[in-house]
Amino acid sequence: MLLREPIASFLRYISSKARRVIVVHDPLMSYNVQDVSSLPNVESYVFNCISVFTSVCWLSLSRSISIQHEEELLEKLPSLEGIMTDEARDFLTYQHQYMDIRSGDIHNTSKVIEGKFLDLLAQVASDQNKKNWEIGPVLPTKLDRISNRENICLHLLNKQPPRSLLYVSFGTTTSFSNREIKELAMGLEQGKQRFIWVLRDADRGDIFKGDARKVELPEGFEERVKEVGLVVREWAPQSEIFHREYNYGSAYSCLAYVL
């Protein structure tokens, strides 16, 4: 919250030197870049790293915006209740009052991937007189050397037949109950599907509060699936895993995100 004045000072300086200035920022930095509205040759765009499908769902669930053709699908989505701490929710809500300053949104996707939902989002953007740009998926052109821990994932990936591996990850904002974890483990084991499962609790706002949770899997689970599956309890080399697929066709990856 203390970054507004330094950013405003920088924008005033650079806008006096340049014909046009474009600010690309995270949604949660909307308060800090609000001074673009006072500069005639400056405009801002929010970069959305989440899927457009998630954006559409969020708009529908949190703002009661009616989106044609998808009411039946959206009614099946879980509630947003309890998905974040009160502090995070209040901070997000505070940013909303500055979101209208932006000229539009940039999405890390393409019409080939999410054309249907981009069209739905365009309805909302048109009503708000905003622009939408799709520039993705943005992938690294060069990967740095990876650690031994990450090599374990890629070692398993390279041993699998083409188009045969399931990548399971629910992001850094989701926690499962012990029962849900066991049910997911049973499903993966009984489905006999090759997989890499990133099993992490949601990131905490204050990492110094409380003890880290030790997730319990069914007894003997990892031993029984060791030839076809891998459970990763820390960060997984997600970019490298996808990079391998896109460049070498060594696996078919499925990434599951939830709100």
N, C-alpha and C positions, 0 to 999 in steps of 0.2 A: 504493500500500500504506500510505501515511501518512494516508489519509483516514478510517480507521476511527474513531479517537477523536473527531475533530470531528463526524462524522456521529452517533456514539453520543451525544455531549453534546447535540446539537441534538434528537435523538429523545427523549431523557429530558425535555428542557425542553418540547417541544411536546406530548408525551403527557400531561404534567401539566396542560395547559391545554385539551386537546380530549378529547371522548368517545371518538373513534376515529381512528386514524391509519393511512393506507395508503401504503406506500412502493413506488414503481414504479421498477425499476432495470434496468440492462443486466446480462446474465449475468456479464460480467467484473467486475462490482462486488459480487459475492456475498460475498466476504470482508469488504468494507467495511461492509456492512449487517447483519452477522451478529447484532448486538446487539438486533435486533427480537425475538429469541426470549426475551429477558429482560424484555420489557415486555408486560403482559397486554392492553393495548388497541391494540397495533401489530401489523400483519402486512405481508408484502411479496409483491410479484408481479414476476416477470421479464417484461420487454417484449421480445418476439422480433421483430426487423425482417425476418428471413429468412423464406422461404416455409415453410409447414407441411410441404410435400413434402420440403424440405431437412432439416427437423428430424427427420422420420420416417427418412430415409435415414441421417442422422448417428447416430441412436439405434441403428439396425440394424447399421451398420458398425463403430461405435466401442465399443458395449457388448454386442454379441451378443444383443440383445433380439429375441425371435421375435415378428414381427408377422403375424398371420393374413392370408391371402388375397393377400399381395403378395410372397411369397418369390421367385417367379420373376422379377418385375421388379427386386427389390433385388439379386438375384444378378448382374444385368447391369451394376450400377454399378461405376465404377472404385474402386480402393483409396484409402484416405485417406493412404497412405504418401507422404511428401514434400510435402504440401500446405501446410506451414507450417514456420517455423524452429523449432529446438529450444527457444529461449527462449519463443516464443509457445506452443508445445505444453505446456511445463512450467507456464507461467502459467495456461493454460486448465485443465490437470489440477488445479492447486492450488485453483482456484475450485470444482471439483466437490464437494469435501467440505462446502461451505457451501450448496450448491444445495437440499438437502433442507429447509432452514429456511423456504423460501418456501411460501406458501399455494397458489400456482398460477402460471399463465402467461397472458399477454396476447399475442394474435397479430394482426398487421397483415394480416388477410385476412377472408374471410367464407365461409359454407357454399356460397354460389352459386359461388364460385371454386374452393374446395378442400374441398368437403364430404366427399369420399371419404377424403382423408388426415386431415381433422379427426376423422373417426370412428375411424380407425386410432390416432391419437394419444390419443384418449379412452380407448382400452383401456389404454394405459400410464399415463395420468393416474389412472384409476380404481384401478389396482393400487397406485399410490403415494399414494393419497388426496389428490390435488391437483385443483384446479379449472382449467378452461380457459375463456378468454373470447376471442371474436372481435370486434374492433371496427373492422375495416378494409373496404376499403383506405382508409387515411388519406391524403387529398390536400389540398394547400393551397387555401384559398378565395380567396386573393389572391396574385398573383405580383409580385415586385419588378421594376423595370426591368432588362432583360437587356443584356449587353454586345454589342459588334459581333461578337465571335467566336461568341457563342451565336446571334446573328441569322442567321449563315450557315446553321446547321442549320434554323432555322425558315423561312428563305427557301426552302430546298430543299423542306421539308415542304409549304409552301403552294403550290408549283408542281405537286405531284403530284395525280393523280386520287384521289377518295375510296377508302379501304380498299385501298391499293396499296403501302404502304411497309413495309419490314422494318427494325426497329431491332435491331441486333446489339451486345450488350455482355456481357462475361464478368466484370464486377465488378473489384474492386481487389485480389483475392488470387490471381489466375490469370496465369500466363505461358505463352506458346506458343513452341515451337521455330520457327526460321526456316522449316523445311519445313511445319509445320502452318499457319503464317501464309500461306504461298504457296498451299497447298491450299485454304484457306478463301477466299482472294482469287479463285482460279480458279473455285471453286464459285459465288461471288456474280456474277462476270462472265459465266460461261457460263449461269447460270440466268436472266440478263436480268431480274433482280428489282430494283426500286427499293429503295434501302437507305441507312441511316446506320449506319456501322460505327465504334464506339468502340474504337480500337486502342491499348491502354495495357498496359504491363507491370505486374505486381503491385507494390503499394506495398511499399517496403522499410522494415524496422524502423529502420534508420539511414540517412537520406538522404545522409549525408556520406561514406559508404563507397563507393568505387568510382565509375566513370564511368557516367552514364546510358546505357542501351542505345538504339541507333538501329535501329529495326525496318525491315527492308528488304522492300519489296513487289516483286512482279514488275515488270520494266522496262516503263514506259508504262502501268501499270495505272490510275492515277488519271486520266490523260488520256483513256483509252478509256472510262471509266465516268462522266466528269464530268457528263453530262447526266442520269444516273439515280442516281448514287451519290456519297456523301461519306464520306471517311475522317477521323475526328477523333482526333487524337493526344493531346489533353489532356482536360479535363473537358467532358462534353457537358451541355447543359441538359435533363437527363432529365425532371425534373418538368414543365418547360414543354412538352416534346414530348408527354408523356402528357396534360397539361392541354389542349393543342390537340385531341387526338383525342377526349377525353371530352366537350369542350364543342362542338366544331365538326364532328366526324366527318371530319376532313381526312385521316386516315391510319389504317391498321391496323398496330399496333405489336406486335412480338414481342420479348420480352426474355428472353435466355438467361443463366441463372446456373449456375455449377458449384460444387461443394464446394471 
